[in-house]
Amino acid sequence: MDITLQKSALHKKSSIEITGSKSESNRLLLLQALFPEITLNNVSNSDDSNLMIKALASTEKVVDIHHAGTAMRFLTAYFSVQEGRATVLTGSKRMKERPIKILVDALRSLGADISYLENDGFPPIAIHGKQLTKNKVALKANVSSQYISALLLIASKLENGIVLTLEGDITSVPYINMTLSLLNEIGVKTSFINNVITVYPSETKSKPLTVESDWSSASYYFSIAAISDVGTEITLSSYKENSLQGDSCLVDIYKHFGVTSKFKENTIVLTKETSLLQPLILDLKNAPDIAQTIAVTCFVLGISCDLTGLHTLKIKETDRLVALKTEIEKLGGNVEITDKSLHLKASNTIKPEVSIETYNDHRMAMAFAPVALKQPVIIKESAVVSKSYPTFWDDLKTLGFKITK
């Protein structure tokens, strides 16, 4: 379904409640499957988390996770340690183009029995679960943090735990720290010294855990606040000032755009304070998922940006760097990309009623929505947002966005 966002004006004050973080939810859902004494509150209502829940509960041999990349990585590790179970893990056409070799090689080095059913290095894969007794494994440190987290999440269930050596400069450290912190919270002992992560075989604590709301989903409201009139306030819940999520760096990044953030109990209040804007130079290696949001913010505000640390964007739901360049240029922007960076030139023109392709990528749809604060815009295949944020369009309406089908 395509939708049109008419040129819109925001209410001066609005409140939005966002469900649990997809990143935290998927990690905790896997841990709950390994340690059933854990109970969870505020789990994400995203397609990805629902697919994770369904896959973990499935007794079928073939498990199809559609577009859910996090689920593919985490479940590859999970089914590898389900002794005696044979599982075929598959997904959408795009999922079959997304590499899994780095994780499969790491699991095989620990003794896992995994084979490719179509193309080497890519899903679908056949997994025969078994006990893994080896505990030393090495990975290049600049790979997707999801490969690393997949290994860490199953580690405490292994007879000898895991000693994981990361070779080179580490990417997405906050996501690794999130995984380790969640393990610590349920009673698993870990250490992260220099480039070596150790997870010890551990007993867990029986305790209820509440998932913090999703900071990646909050990013679109930071963008909306930045583009809105001075004095606009948006209140979001439920958020922690000392968040585990890497995308909480939004608080500091959006100061650049004149947006202040104040925490009050379990909420964060975003206020547009000023319209003084300068070019943005930013390394996003620790928070690549907010690159689309930031690039569109800069484009709509008419300022240049140089975003680096984006090498993982090419293997997401789509090649996000190519997609960003294509769609921003349709709107009148000028973008140059490399395999790990994006460079936007300042411009003051936004073409109206442009149709934005979403490429089966939820973040493309949501990142471009704030364009409607300046010009009407058409979002193609708008239902793709259900992957991470099913109520997104309804929530935008509460802010004052005018949306028609």
C-alpha positions as CSV (number, residue, x, y, z in Angstrom):
1,M,0.0,0.0,0.0
2,D,1.3,3.4,-1.0
3,I,0.5,6.5,1.1
4,T,0.8,10.2,0.6
5,L,2.0,12.4,3.5
6,Q,0.5,15.9,2.8
7,K,2.6,18.9,3.8
8,S,2.0,18.9,7.5
9,A,2.3,21.2,10.6
10,L,2.9,19.6,14.0
11,H,1.0,20.2,17.2
12,K,3.2,22.2,19.6
13,K,3.2,19.5,22.2
14,S,2.7,15.7,21.6
15,S,3.3,12.4,23.4
16,I,4.1,9.0,21.9
17,E,4.6,5.7,23.6
18,I,6.9,3.3,21.8
19,T,7.1,-0.4,22.5
20,G,10.2,-2.3,23.5
21,S,13.5,-2.3,21.6
22,K,13.7,-4.8,18.8
23,S,17.4,-5.3,19.6
24,E,16.9,-5.9,23.3
25,S,13.7,-8.0,22.7
26,N,15.4,-10.4,20.2
27,R,18.3,-10.9,22.5
28,L,16.2,-11.5,25.6
29,L,13.7,-13.8,23.7
30,L,16.6,-16.1,22.7
31,L,17.9,-16.0,26.3
32,Q,14.4,-16.8,27.6
33,A,14.4,-19.9,25.2
34,L,17.7,-21.0,26.7
35,F,16.7,-20.1,30.3
36,P,12.8,-20.5,30.6
37,E,12.8,-19.1,34.1
38,I,13.2,-15.5,32.7
39,T,10.0,-13.5,32.3
40,L,9.8,-10.5,29.9
41,N,7.7,-7.3,29.9
42,N,7.3,-4.6,27.1
43,V,8.6,-7.0,24.4
44,S,8.7,-5.3,20.9
45,N,5.5,-5.7,18.8
46,S,7.6,-5.6,15.6
47,D,7.4,-8.2,12.9
48,D,11.0,-9.2,13.6
49,S,10.3,-10.0,17.2
50,N,7.1,-11.8,16.4
51,L,9.0,-13.9,13.9
52,M,11.6,-14.6,16.6
53,I,8.9,-15.7,19.0
54,K,7.3,-18.0,16.4
55,A,10.6,-19.5,15.3
56,L,11.7,-20.2,18.9
57,A,8.4,-22.0,19.6
58,S,8.3,-23.9,16.3
59,T,8.5,-27.7,16.2
60,E,8.7,-27.7,12.4
61,K,11.9,-28.7,10.6
62,V,11.8,-25.7,8.2
63,V,11.9,-22.3,9.9
64,D,11.2,-19.3,7.6
65,I,12.2,-15.9,9.1
66,H,11.3,-13.8,6.0
67,H,13.2,-10.5,6.1
68,A,14.4,-10.7,9.7
69,G,18.2,-10.4,9.6
70,T,18.7,-10.4,13.3
71,A,16.6,-13.5,13.7
72,M,18.6,-15.3,11.0
73,R,21.9,-14.6,12.8
74,F,20.7,-15.3,16.3
75,L,18.7,-18.5,15.3
76,T,21.7,-19.9,13.4
77,A,23.6,-20.0,16.7
78,Y,20.5,-21.1,18.7
79,F,19.7,-24.1,16.6
80,S,23.3,-25.1,16.5
81,V,23.1,-26.0,20.2
82,Q,19.7,-27.7,20.2
83,E,21.0,-31.2,20.6
84,G,19.4,-33.8,18.3
85,R,17.3,-31.3,16.4
86,A,17.6,-30.9,12.6
87,T,16.5,-27.5,11.3
88,V,16.4,-25.8,8.0
89,L,16.7,-22.0,8.4
90,T,15.5,-20.0,5.4
91,G,14.1,-16.6,4.5
92,S,13.0,-14.2,1.8
93,K,14.7,-13.7,-1.6
94,R,16.7,-10.8,-0.1
95,M,17.6,-12.9,3.0
96,K,19.1,-15.5,0.6
97,E,21.4,-12.7,-0.7
98,R,22.6,-11.6,2.8
99,P,25.9,-13.3,3.9
100,I,26.0,-15.7,6.8
101,K,29.4,-17.3,6.1
102,I,31.3,-15.4,8.8
103,L,29.0,-16.7,11.6
104,V,28.7,-20.2,10.1
105,D,32.5,-20.5,9.9
106,A,32.8,-19.3,13.6
107,L,30.2,-21.8,14.7
108,R,31.8,-24.6,12.7
109,S,35.1,-23.8,14.4
110,L,33.4,-24.5,17.7
111,G,32.1,-27.9,16.3
112,A,28.7,-26.9,14.9
113,D,27.2,-29.0,12.1
114,I,25.9,-26.5,9.5
115,S,25.7,-26.9,5.7
116,Y,24.5,-24.7,2.8
117,L,21.5,-25.8,0.8
118,E,21.8,-23.4,-2.2
119,N,24.7,-21.0,-2.4
120,D,27.8,-21.2,-0.3
121,G,27.9,-18.5,2.3
122,F,24.2,-17.7,2.2
123,P,20.9,-19.0,3.5
124,P,19.1,-21.4,3.5
125,I,21.2,-23.5,5.8
126,A,20.7,-27.0,7.4
127,I,21.6,-27.2,11.0
128,H,22.0,-30.4,13.1
129,G,22.1,-29.3,16.7
130,K,24.7,-30.8,19.0
131,Q,26.7,-30.2,22.1
132,L,29.6,-27.8,21.4
133,T,32.7,-28.4,23.6
134,K,35.3,-26.2,21.9
135,N,35.4,-22.7,23.3
136,K,38.0,-20.6,21.4
137,V,36.9,-18.6,18.3
138,A,38.2,-15.6,16.4
139,L,36.3,-13.0,14.2
140,K,37.3,-9.9,12.4
141,A,36.3,-7.1,14.6
142,N,34.7,-4.9,11.9
143,V,32.0,-7.5,11.1
144,S,28.3,-7.0,12.0
145,S,27.9,-7.0,15.7
146,Q,25.0,-9.4,15.2
147,Y,27.5,-12.2,14.4
148,I,29.3,-11.5,17.6
149,S,26.2,-11.2,19.7
150,A,24.8,-14.5,18.3
151,L,27.9,-16.3,19.6
152,L,27.8,-14.5,23.0
153,L,24.1,-15.3,23.5
154,I,24.6,-19.1,23.4
155,A,27.9,-19.1,25.1
156,S,26.8,-19.6,28.7
157,K,25.0,-22.8,27.6
158,L,28.2,-24.3,26.2
159,E,30.1,-26.7,28.4
160,N,33.2,-24.5,28.4
161,G,31.7,-21.1,27.6
162,I,33.4,-19.0,24.9
163,V,36.6,-17.1,24.5
164,L,36.1,-14.8,21.5
165,T,39.0,-12.8,20.1
166,L,38.1,-9.8,17.9
167,E,40.8,-9.0,15.3
168,G,41.3,-5.3,14.4
169,D,39.2,-2.3,15.2
170,I,35.8,-3.2,16.7
171,T,32.5,-2.0,15.0
172,S,29.3,-1.4,16.9
173,V,30.7,-1.7,20.4
174,P,27.4,-0.5,22.0
175,Y,25.6,-3.5,20.6
176,I,28.2,-5.9,22.0
177,N,28.0,-4.2,25.3
178,M,24.2,-4.4,25.2
179,T,24.5,-8.2,24.8
180,L,27.0,-8.5,27.6
181,S,24.9,-6.3,29.9
182,L,21.8,-8.4,29.3
183,L,23.8,-11.5,30.1
184,N,25.1,-10.0,33.3
185,E,21.6,-9.0,34.2
186,I,20.4,-12.6,34.2
187,G,23.4,-13.8,36.2
188,V,25.9,-14.8,33.4
189,K,29.5,-13.9,34.1
190,T,31.4,-12.2,31.3
191,S,34.6,-10.1,30.7
192,F,35.6,-7.8,27.8
193,I,39.3,-7.0,28.1
194,N,41.1,-5.4,25.1
195,N,39.8,-7.4,22.1
196,V,39.0,-10.6,24.0
197,I,35.5,-11.4,25.2
198,T,34.9,-14.3,27.6
199,V,31.5,-15.7,28.5
200,Y,31.6,-18.3,31.3
201,P,29.2,-21.3,31.6
202,S,26.7,-20.0,34.2
203,E,23.5,-20.5,36.1
204,T,21.0,-17.7,35.6
205,K,18.7,-15.8,38.0
206,S,15.0,-16.2,37.8
207,K,13.8,-12.6,37.4
208,P,11.4,-10.4,35.4
209,L,13.0,-8.1,32.9
210,T,11.5,-5.0,31.3
211,V,12.6,-4.2,27.8
212,E,13.4,-0.5,27.2
213,S,11.6,1.2,24.3
214,D,13.4,1.3,21.0
215,W,15.9,4.1,20.4
216,S,16.1,3.4,16.6
217,S,12.3,4.0,16.5
218,A,12.9,7.2,18.6
219,S,15.3,8.5,15.9
220,Y,12.4,9.5,13.6
221,Y,11.0,11.8,16.3
222,F,14.4,13.4,16.8
223,S,14.4,14.1,13.0
224,I,10.9,15.5,13.2
225,A,11.8,17.7,16.1
226,A,14.9,19.0,14.3
227,I,12.8,19.9,11.2
228,S,9.9,21.4,13.1
229,D,9.4,25.0,14.4
230,V,11.3,26.3,17.4
231,G,9.4,25.5,20.6
232,T,7.9,22.2,19.4
233,E,7.9,19.5,22.1
234,I,7.6,15.7,21.6
235,T,7.5,13.4,24.7
236,L,8.5,9.8,24.2
237,S,8.3,6.8,26.6
238,S,9.7,4.6,28.0
239,Y,13.4,5.5,27.9
240,K,16.4,5.4,30.3
241,E,19.1,8.0,30.5
242,N,21.7,5.3,31.0
243,S,20.4,3.2,28.1
244,L,22.2,0.0,26.8
245,Q,21.2,0.8,23.3
246,G,23.8,2.3,21.0
247,D,21.3,4.5,19.2
248,S,20.8,6.5,22.4
249,C,23.7,8.6,21.0
250,L,20.9,10.5,19.3
251,V,20.7,12.7,22.3
252,D,24.1,14.1,21.6
253,I,23.9,14.0,17.8
254,Y,20.7,16.0,17.6
255,K,22.0,18.8,19.8
256,H,23.8,19.7,16.5
257,F,20.3,20.4,15.0
258,G,19.1,22.4,17.9
259,V,17.1,19.6,19.7
260,T,17.5,19.3,23.4
261,S,16.5,16.1,25.4
262,K,15.4,16.0,29.0
263,F,14.7,12.8,30.9
264,K,11.7,12.9,33.3
265,E,11.0,9.6,35.1
266,N,10.6,7.1,32.2
267,T,10.1,9.7,29.5
268,I,12.3,11.8,27.3
269,V,11.1,15.3,26.1
270,L,12.5,16.5,22.8
271,T,12.4,20.3,22.3
272,K,13.4,22.3,19.2
273,E,15.4,25.2,20.8
274,T,17.2,26.9,17.9
275,S,17.5,26.9,14.1
276,L,21.2,27.7,13.9
277,L,22.6,24.9,11.7
278,Q,26.1,23.9,10.6
279,P,27.5,21.1,8.4
280,L,27.7,17.7,10.1
281,I,30.7,15.4,10.1
282,L,30.0,12.2,12.0
283,D,31.4,8.6,12.4
284,L,28.5,6.2,12.8
285,K,30.4,3.0,13.1
286,N,28.8,2.4,16.5
287,A,25.2,3.3,15.4
288,P,24.8,2.7,11.7
289,D,21.1,2.1,11.9
290,I,20.4,5.8,12.3
291,A,22.4,6.9,9.2
292,Q,19.2,7.1,7.1
293,T,17.4,9.3,9.6
294,I,20.4,11.6,9.9
295,A,21.0,11.9,6.2
296,V,17.4,12.8,5.6
297,T,17.4,15.3,8.5
298,C,20.4,17.1,6.9
299,F,18.9,17.1,3.5
300,V,15.5,18.6,4.6
301,L,17.3,21.2,6.7
302,G,19.5,22.2,3.7
303,I,22.9,21.4,5.4
304,S,25.7,19.2,4.2
305,C,26.9,16.0,6.0
306,D,29.7,13.6,5.8
307,L,28.8,10.3,7.4
308,T,31.4,7.5,7.8
309,G,31.6,4.1,9.4
310,L,28.7,2.8,7.2
311,H,30.3,-0.4,5.8
312,T,27.6,-2.6,7.3
313,L,24.7,-0.8,5.5
314,K,25.4,-2.7,2.2
315,I,24.2,-6.0,3.7
316,K,21.0,-4.8,5.4
317,E,17.4,-5.2,4.1
318,T,18.7,-3.4,1.0
319,D,22.0,-1.7,0.1
320,R,21.1,1.3,2.2
321,L,23.8,3.5,0.8
322,V,22.7,3.1,-2.8
323,A,19.0,3.5,-1.7
324,L,19.7,6.7,0.2
325,K,21.6,8.2,-2.7
326,T,18.8,7.3,-5.2
327,E,15.9,8.6,-3.1
328,I,17.5,11.8,-1.8
329,E,18.5,12.7,-5.4
330,K,14.9,12.1,-6.6
331,L,14.0,14.8,-4.0
332,G,16.6,17.2,-5.5
333,G,19.6,16.4,-3.3
334,N,23.2,15.7,-4.3
335,V,24.8,12.6,-2.7
336,E,28.1,10.8,-3.2
337,I,28.7,7.4,-1.6
338,T,31.6,5.0,-1.2
339,D,31.3,1.4,0.2
340,K,31.4,2.9,3.7
341,S,30.5,6.5,3.7
342,L,27.9,9.1,2.5
343,H,28.5,12.7,1.5
344,L,25.5,15.1,1.1
345,K,25.9,18.5,-0.4
346,A,23.9,21.4,1.1
347,S,20.9,22.4,-1.0
348,N,17.7,24.4,-0.5
349,T,15.4,22.6,-3.0
350,I,13.0,19.8,-2.1
351,K,10.8,18.5,-5.0
352,P,7.2,18.0,-4.0
353,E,5.1,14.8,-4.3
354,V,8.1,12.5,-5.0
355,S,7.5,8.8,-4.7
356,I,10.0,7.2,-2.3
357,E,10.8,3.6,-2.9
358,T,11.3,1.6,0.3
359,Y,13.1,-1.5,-1.0
360,N,11.4,-3.8,1.6
361,D,13.3,-1.7,4.2
362,H,11.4,-0.4,7.1
363,R,14.0,2.3,7.9
364,M,13.7,3.8,4.4
365,A,10.0,4.4,4.9
366,M,10.3,5.9,8.3
367,A,13.4,8.0,7.6
368,F,11.8,9.8,4.7
369,A,8.5,10.6,6.5
370,P,9.7,13.9,8.0
371,V,10.1,15.3,4.5
372,A,6.3,16.0,4.7
373,L,7.0,18.9,7.1
374,K,8.3,20.8,4.1
375,Q,6.8,19.1,1.0
376,P,4.2,16.4,0.3
377,V,5.8,13.0,-0.2
378,I,4.6,9.6,-1.3
379,I,5.9,6.5,0.5
380,K,5.7,3.3,-1.5
381,E,4.8,0.0,0.2
382,S,4.3,1.8,3.5
383,A,3.3,-1.3,5.4
384,V,7.0,-2.3,5.5
385,V,7.2,-0.4,8.8
386,S,5.6,-3.3,10.6
387,K,9.0,-5.0,10.6
388,S,10.1,-2.8,13.5
389,Y,7.3,-0.3,14.3
390,P,3.8,-1.4,13.2
391,T,2.0,1.7,14.6
392,F,4.3,4.3,13.1
393,W,1.8,5.9,10.7
394,D,-0.9,6.1,13.3
395,D,1.6,7.7,15.8
396,L,2.6,10.3,13.2
397,K,-1.1,11.3,12.8
398,T,-1.2,12.1,16.6
399,L,1.6,14.6,16.0
400,G,-0.4,16.3,13.3
401,F,0.8,14.6,10.1
402,K,-1.9,14.4,7.3
403,I,-1.7,10.9,5.7
404,T,-3.9,9.7,2.9
405,K,-4.0,6.3,1.0
